[in-house]
């Protein structure tokens, strides 16, 4: 039967994952007693009471949806080896900055595994007990990254366990990998079986480790005899708590709490993630796993049955990787990726809209919320999805008291909102929207719910961006007159002088009072910008070498800063430090910059970057040659090379163009290399530097 029947459950699983993480994240690292004294139970979001944002960059979310990309990046191979998952780590992780807890060699399991991979080791050896010892190999991380893989295997636990075993083995081994496989089997089977005890019976077939078997049996036994989760925890702590098992965050206590929360929560989604968040240990990991499992099992009805966890989140999530343009994401976008993977893994094809905002799942908002920028007087606004009251999808903007001088403004993030950025994990990202791109919007009035004046109602697009002084600025498009028919209109995003756009919004306005509903059916933009540039020396203070206009670049080069004379300084001690901006939707484009070389081995430009180990590079090397190459994980293929003599401290205008399969590299207007390659069709652009430094004047995409 087609995997399409599971599309809504996949979306519910993705939602459940991020809701659980956001619920448990503010109290991660707190003791059980502190959580109890402060909140009694964490039944709803407590971020404001703790002084942190709700939407955060978290390893549980970034790792889950980044490492899952190994499937797409490798052709949805059902027999995908562990090595491919290890290569995916190297492609998407920026060392010491993204996804992982960088706690040190021999202390952080994932950091240790990453260093093994970086130094040439392949998975599963990178995470093996024989390599890292039992303590490191059996910490919790094996199961916190696997939910998306399991969701891509609906009702196929054998495949889920096979893929998760290899994914988890990049960094873990032993009982940790077995627990991850146990959870993967539970999630895969939860698409069709709802009885938790039946699921646990069946998932037991995938557990061979006797310690894990005994623990699961013990948890099931105590939860069968005791319904008070606090008494269950009191029973589990002396037998399976952190004091019993070595390391910072062992798998056994946390897997025990995941199973207990599932059993004691029953069919109450809110209760299950509340238990996982209130019981201490690794709260965001456990609540995230429980939320994903019960999202799949109970569906959207289960999530919607308790408190409104969805509206504050509005589907928004950060998947923080070196592929900066895919960082700002949402549950709809990620669910469609999981659905495509599920179809491909099972020999099916599904038609999935490639528009960015389709609002195609029940109640989905795709990051849209009432805009808190100071536009002026705001009308009363309520946001929901048109599919909750009709058979059509769309963002439903329910307006009350719109009138002359009183508007209804809604927006969604296209980049990081730095006023709401948590400092728990480094948030590296690129904008998804750029000057000169054409935003295509389909919108209209929901006529059956309209009351009040029949005067004109308009919809006006706008952007919010950070200017060179890090101040928020707005730019508006033309107002479009709405009626009860669907209207499609284009808006070319105005020039921000290369400054990062962090929100796309829409203003509903009218001269006379309007009480009614506006529907935005879809929003999209395609391809690379036709004219995006940062030009000249942009530094405004020698004390601020990392202004917000630099933040749109994802840098794995150790030093990337504003320069005192030119636009940027790019430096890296090791080979292949990259600095990129843009997204996978950038297909055919040209990038150019005037480069001044200092001490270096090689340096130049990058196009079609899909992470920092998958891209095309065009570089000058060793003061003697020009090369164009394709990088794919650990393998580099030089596509063409020509002699070229150059000097330090002299400006060379490099131009690297990608159009369909043709790549062209020019220096100072002279075409040096033209070559064809079909490895990558789209991706971001930027700089590459090896073992040295270059300063770069301007960066122009056209």
N, C-alpha and C positions, 0 to 999 in steps of 0.2 A: 504494500500500500504506500502511496506517495508520502514523502516526508512533509508535504504541505499541510497535512492534517495536524502536524505538531508545531506549526509556526507560532501560534499564540502561546503555547507552553514554553517555547524557546524564549520568547520575549519576556514571559513571566519569570523564567529562570534568570535571565540577565538582570531584570529589575530586582528580583529577590536578592541577587548577589550584591548589587550596589547599595540597596537599602540596608541590608545587614551590615555591610562594611561601614556605612555612614552612621548607623546606630551605635556600633561598638567602638568605632575609632576614637571618640573623645575620651574614653576611659581605658584605652589600651595602656598597659603598664601599671594601672592602679591595683592596689591590693583589694582582696575581697572585702575586707573590713571597711576600707575607704569608700568603695562603691556603695556599700550598704549604708554607711553613716551619711553619705552625701545625698544619695538619691533613693535609698531603699531598693527599688528596682528601676532599671533603665527601660521604661515602657515606651518612651517616645524620644525623639531627638533631644539631646542635652548639650549640643554644641555651643549654644549661646551662653549657657550657664558656665561653661568651661572657658569661653572666650576664644573659640576657634570657628572657622567657617564650616558650613555643612558639606559643601562639595570640596573634596580635598584630593590631592595626588596621593595615592596609596599603593603600596606594593601589591596588595591583594588584587586590586583592579588592574593596574598596569601589567603586572606579570601574567594575570589570567588571559587578558585579551591581546597582549603582545606575543607571548610565546605560542599561543594558539595560531598565530599567523604562519607558523611553520607548515601548516597544512596547505594553505593557499600558495605560499611561496614555493612549494615543492610539488605542485600539481595534484594535490589531494591523494597522495599515495597511501593506500591502506596499509602498506608494509613499510611505512616511513621509518628509517632507522633512528636510533638515539642520536647518532652523529648530527643528523639534520636539525634536531632540536637544539643541540649545542651550538651549531652554526647560527641558529636563529638568535640565541642569546648574544653572541658576538656582534651580530648585525644591528640589534636594536638597543642594546645596553650602552650607555655612555659611562665609562669607568668613573667610579667615585661620585656619580651624580644621579643616575636614574634607576628606578625600579627596585633595586636591592637595598638591604641594610648593609652598609659598607662598614661592618664592625671589625674587620681585620682578618688576616690569615690565621686560621686555627680557632677563630672565635665565631665569626659569621659563616654558616655553612655555605650560603650562596656566594658570598665574597670569595671564599676559598675555592669553590668550584669555578667561578669566573676566572680567577688567576690561573687555575689549571688549564682551562680552555685557551686563555690568552697565550700561555706559554707552549702551546702546541699539542696539548693532550686532547683527546676526543672523548665524547660521551660514549658509553657509560663509565669509563675509567675515571672521568673527571669528578664523579660523585661517589665513587665506590668506597666501601669500608676499607679495602686494601690500600687505597690511596690516602684517605683522610682520617681513618679510624672510626670506630663505632659511634662514639658520642656525636661527632659532627654529622655523620651520615644519617642519624636517626632523629633529627630535629623536625619541627612541624612543617617546614617549607614545602615538602613534597606534595601536600594536599591543597595548599592554598592557591595554587596556580592552575588547577586542572578542570574547573567547572565548565569552561567553554568547550573543551575537548569532549567532555562527557555529553554536553548538550548537542554536539554534532553527531552523536551516535544514539539517537532516540530508539529505545527498545532493542538496542544491540549492545548488551553488556560485554560480550566477548571482544568486540572491536574497541569499545571504550577502555577496557582494562589493558588491552594490548598497546594502544597508543599512549595511555597515561603512564604505563610502566616505563616506556621509553622516555617520555617527557620528564617524568620525575627523576629518572636515573641520571639526568644531567648533573644534579646536585646532591642526590640522596641515594640511600641504599637500605637494605634490611627492612626492619619493621616499618619505617617511614614510607617506603615505596609500597609495601603491602597495604598500609592504611589508606594511601592515596587511591590504590586500585579498588579497595573496598568501597570507598566513597564514590568513585567513578561508576562502579556497578550499580550502586543504589540510585544514583542520579539517572543513569541510562534507563533503568527499569521503571523509574517513577513516572515515565511518560505514559505507561499503560497500567501499572499496578499501583493502587492507592493505599493498600493496607501496609502499614509500616512493619509489622511483624512478619508478614509474608516477604516483604522486600529484604529484611534482615536475614531471614532464613535462606533466601536464594543467594544473597550476596556472600554468605558464609562460604560458599563453594570456591570463592576467589581468595580465601585467606588460608595460608599454610602455616604461618608463624604461630607457634603455640601460645606465646605470651599474648599476642594480639587476640587470638581466639578466646583465650580465657578472660581477657579484659572485657571484650564485647559481651561474652556470656554473663559476666558478673554485672555489667551495667544493665543488661536486659533484665536480669533477675531482680536487682534492687528497684528498678523502675516499675517492675510488675507488682512489687509489694508496697511501694511507697510513692504517693502522688505529689508530695511536697518537695519541690526541687531543692530547697535549702537542706532538707534532711538527706536527700540523695547526695548532694555535694559534700556534706559532712561525712558521709560514708566513703565517698570516692577519694577525698583529699589525702587521708593517711595511707591509702593503698596505692594511689596513682598520681599524686600531686607532684609539684615541681621539686619538692625536697626528696622525693623517692628516686627520680630519674635525673641523670647528669645533663649538663648543658644549659643554655640560656632559655630554651623554649622547646622542650621535648615533645615528640608526637603523641605519646601515650596519654598524658593528662588532657590534651586538647581533643584528641579523637574521642576519648571517653566522654567529654562534655558535649561534643557534637551529637553523639548518639543519644546521650541523656536528654538534650534539648529537643531532639526530634521525637523521642518517645513521650516525654512529659508534655510537650507542646501539643501533641495530637494533631488535630485538624485546625488548630488556631495558629495562623501564621504569625500574628503579633506576639503571642505568648512564647512561641518557639525561639524567635530571635531575641526576645526580651530575656529569656533565661540565659541564652548564650552570651549576651552582653552584660548581664548582671553577675555572672558567676566568676568573673575575673579570668585568670590565665590569659590566653591570647584572644581578646574579646572581638576585635574586628575580623580576624581570620575565622574564628568559630561562627560568629553571627553571619558572616558572608557565605560560608559553606552551608549553614543551615538555611539561610535565606534562598540560596540557589536551589537546594534540594526541594524545599517546600514551595518555592515558586513554580517549579516544574510539576510537582505532585498536586498542588492545590489550585494552580492556575491563577489568573487575574482575579477571579471571584474570591479566592482565598486571601490574596493580598488586599483586596478592597473591603474585606469583611470587618476589619478592625479600624484603627485610627488611619487617617489619611497620610500615609507615608509617601504617596506619589507626587502630590502637588508641589511640596517644597523642593523635591529633587528635580522634578520636571524632566526626567530621563538623563540629566546631564552627568557626564563622567569625563575624567582625564585618563587617557592611555599614554603615559609618558614614555616616549622612546626617542631614538635618534631620528626617526621619521616624523619630523616636527609637525607637518601638516595634518597628520592623523591623530594628534594628541587630544585636541578638543573634539569630543565625540559624544554620542548619546546612545541610549539603549536601543533605539530603533536602528541606527546605523550598525551597531555591533550585532544585533539580532539578525539582520539581513545577511551579514557575513557568516554567522553560524548556520543559518538556513541554507545558504549556498554550499557551505562545506558539507553539511549533512546530505544534501542532494548528490553532490559529486562523489562522496565516499560510498554512496549506495547506488551509483550508476544512473542517477536521474538528472534531469535538468529542470530548473525552476526559473520562471520569469520574475525577476526582481527589479523594481524601478531603480534607475541609476541617478534619479534626482536626489539632491541632498536632503530636502525637507519634504516629506510626503505625508507625515502624520498618519501612517497607514495601520497602526495598531490601536486597539481600543484604548481611549483615554490618553494617548501619547501626546506630549507637548514639545518634544525635541529641544529642550532648553529654554523655550519661550516663557517669559514671566513679565509681570508689570515692570516697566523700566524705571529704575530708581535714579536715573540722571535728571538733573534739574531742567526739565523742558518748560516748566511753567505750571499752570493749574491742571491737575490730573482729574479726570472724571472717575467715577466708580467703575471698576473693571473686574470681570470674572473670566478666567480662562479655562477652557475645557476643550474637548475634541468634538467636532461636529458629528462624528460617528456614534456618539452617545445618545443623540436624539434623531439621527437620520441614517440613511444607508451610505452616506458619503463621508470620506475622510477630509479633515481639515482642521486648522487651528480656529476655534470658535472664540471670538472676542466679544463678550457680552458687555455692551456699553450702557451706562446709565448717566444721564445728565451731561452728555456731550453738548456743547453750545459754543457760541462765539467766545474764544479765549480759553475754553476748557476742552482739553483734548484727552484722548485715550492712547497711551503710548506703551507699546510692548516691544521687547527685544530679546535676542538670544546671543550667546557668546560665540564669536568667531576666533577668539584668542583668549588669553588669560586676562581676567579682570584682577589687576594687581591690588585693588582695594580689598579683595576678598581672598587673598592668597595665603594659605597656611605654609608654615616653614618646616613642616615635619619631613617632607621629602622634596628634593629639588624638582621644580616644575619647569622643565625645558619644553618649549613648544614653538611652533610657527603659526602665523595666522592662516585661516582657511580662505579668507577673502582679501583681495588686493585692488588697489587703484587700477582703473582701466578695464576691469572685468565687468561683464554684463550680467546683472542680476535679473532673472526672469521670474516674475511673480504672477500667480493665478489667484484671483480674489473676487469677491462679490458680497452682496448683502443676502442674509437669510431672510427673505421677504416675509415668510409666514410668522416671524416673531417680531417684526418691526412695528413699533408704535410711535406716536408723537408726530412731529413735523415731517412733511414730505419734502422739505428743502434738501438741497444737495448735501451728500455725505461723501467725503474724500478720504483716500488712503495715500499717505506720503511716506516713501522709504527714507531711511537715514542711516548714517554710520556714526559710531563713536570711535575716536582714535586718540592716541597719545601724541602730543606734539613734541617738538625738540626739547622743550622745557619740562617734559613729563606731565604736562597738564592735559586734561580731557577736553577734547573739542568735538563738535558735531558738524556734520554736513548733511544737507537734505536734498532729496530729489524733488521732482515736480509732483504736485498732488494729482491724483487720478480720481475722476468722478466714478462712484460706484452705483450699481443698480442690482436688481435681482438676478441678472445673468452673470456668468463667469467671464471675467475679463483677464486677458493676459497682457502684461506690459513689461517693457524692458527699462532698466536703468543702468547706465554706465557709471560705475563708481568713480567719483571725482578724485583728483590728484591730491594725495596727502603728503607729497614730497618724500615718499618712502617711509612714512611713519606707520606704525602698526595699527590696523583696524581691529578693535576688540569686541565690538558689538554691531550687529545688524538689527535695525528696528523699523517699526511702522507706526505712523501717527494717524489715528482716526480723528477727523475734524468735521465740523459743520457750523454754518452761520446761525442756524436755529437749533433749538433743542432736539437731540436725537437720543431716543431710548430704543436700542435695537442691537442686532447681532451682525457682526462682520465675520466673514469666513475667508481665511487664507488657505487655499487648497494645496498649493505647492510653491516651493521656492527652489531655484537652482542657478548655478553658473557653471560654465564649462571651460576647460583648457587653461593655458597659462595666460597671465596678463599680457596685454599688448604694449604696455608702457609702465613698468614699475622700476623705480630707481631711487637709490640713495647716492647723492652726489657731493663730492668735495669734503672738506674738513668740517665735520658736524659737531665736534666737541665744544661744549659751552663752558666747561669748567675743568681745569686740570685735576680737580679732586674727584671728579666723577667720570671714570673711564668705562663704566658699564651702565650707560643710560638706557631707558626703556626702548629707544629706537634700535638698540642692538639686541634686545630680548627676543625679537622675532626669529633669530637664527638659532639653530641647534648646533652646538659646538662640542665635538670630541677632541678638538685641538685644546691643549692645556691652557693656552693663553689666547683669548680673543677679546679685543678691547678697542675702544675708540682711540684713534691715533692723534698725536699732537700736530701732525703736518698733513697727513692724508686722512682717508675715511677710517680705515681699520688697520690694526696690527694683528697678524695671525702667526702663532708660533707653537711649535710642538717639539718635544725632546725626541720622541720616537717617530717611527715612520707612519705616514697616512693619518695625520690629524685632519678631520673634516669639519667644515662649517657650512651648514646648508639651510636653505629657506625654501618654502613652497610645499607642494603636495603631489600626490600621485596623479592628480588630474592634469598636471602640467605635462603636456605631450610634446608638441612641436614648438620650439622657441630658441632664442639666441641669448646668451649671457656674455657680458663683457666687463672687463675691469683693467685699469692700468696698474701694473704690479711692479714694485721695487724690491729686488732681492737683497737679503743680507746673507749671513752664513746659512747654508741650507744644503740639502741633498737633492730635493725636488720640490716644485711648487707650481700650482696652476689652478685650473677651474674644474668644476664638477657639473654634470647635467644628469637628469633622470635618476637621482638618488632615491633609493627605496630602502633607507637605512644606511648605515655608514660602512657596510661591507658589501653593498650591492649598488653599483653606480658605474657611470662612464667618467673617466678622468682624462684631462688634456693638460700636460705639464711640460715645463722646461726642466732639464735635469743636468746636473754635473757641469754646468756652463758650456755644454757641448752638443745637446740634442733636444729635440722636441718629440714627444710621444703622445699617442692616444691609446688608451687601454680600457678594457672592461674588467671590473672587479666583481667577482661572484663568490661570496664567502671567503674561504682561504685561498682561492685560486685567482690569479691575475693573468689575463691574456693580453699581450701587447698587440693591438690591431694594426698599428703602423708606427714607424719611427724614421726621422730624418735628421741629418746633422743640422745643428743650429748653435752658433756661438753667441753668447750674451754675457753681460757684466753685472757686477753688484752696483747698487745705488743709481741705476739708470731705469727710467720708466719704460715698460713694455706693455702695450695695450693688447691684452689677450682677448680673443673672441672664440667662443665654443658654441657651435650651432648643432641642434638635433632636429631633423625634419624627416619623419617616417624612419626609414632605416639608415639614412645618410647622416654622417657625423663630419663636421668640418672644424678644423682648428686653424686659426689665423693669428699672426702676430704683427702688430703695426700695419694692419691692412693687407698683409701678404698671406695668402692661403698656403699653409705649409703641408696640411694633411687633409685628405678627403677619403673616407672609408665607410663601408656599410656594415651594419651589425643589427641583429633583431632581438638581442637578449632582453632589452628593456624598452617599453613603449612610453613610459611616463615616469615622472618623479621630480624631486626638487633640484635646486641649483645652488652652487656655492663655490667654496675654495677647498683646495687640498694642500697640505704642507707636510714635508718630511724632514725631520732632524734639523730644524732651523727656523728662520723667521722671514716673513715678507710683509711689507706694508702695501696696502691696496687702496687706490684712489678711485672711488665710485664703484657702484655695482648696479648694472643695468640689465634688465630683462625685457626682451621685446619679441 
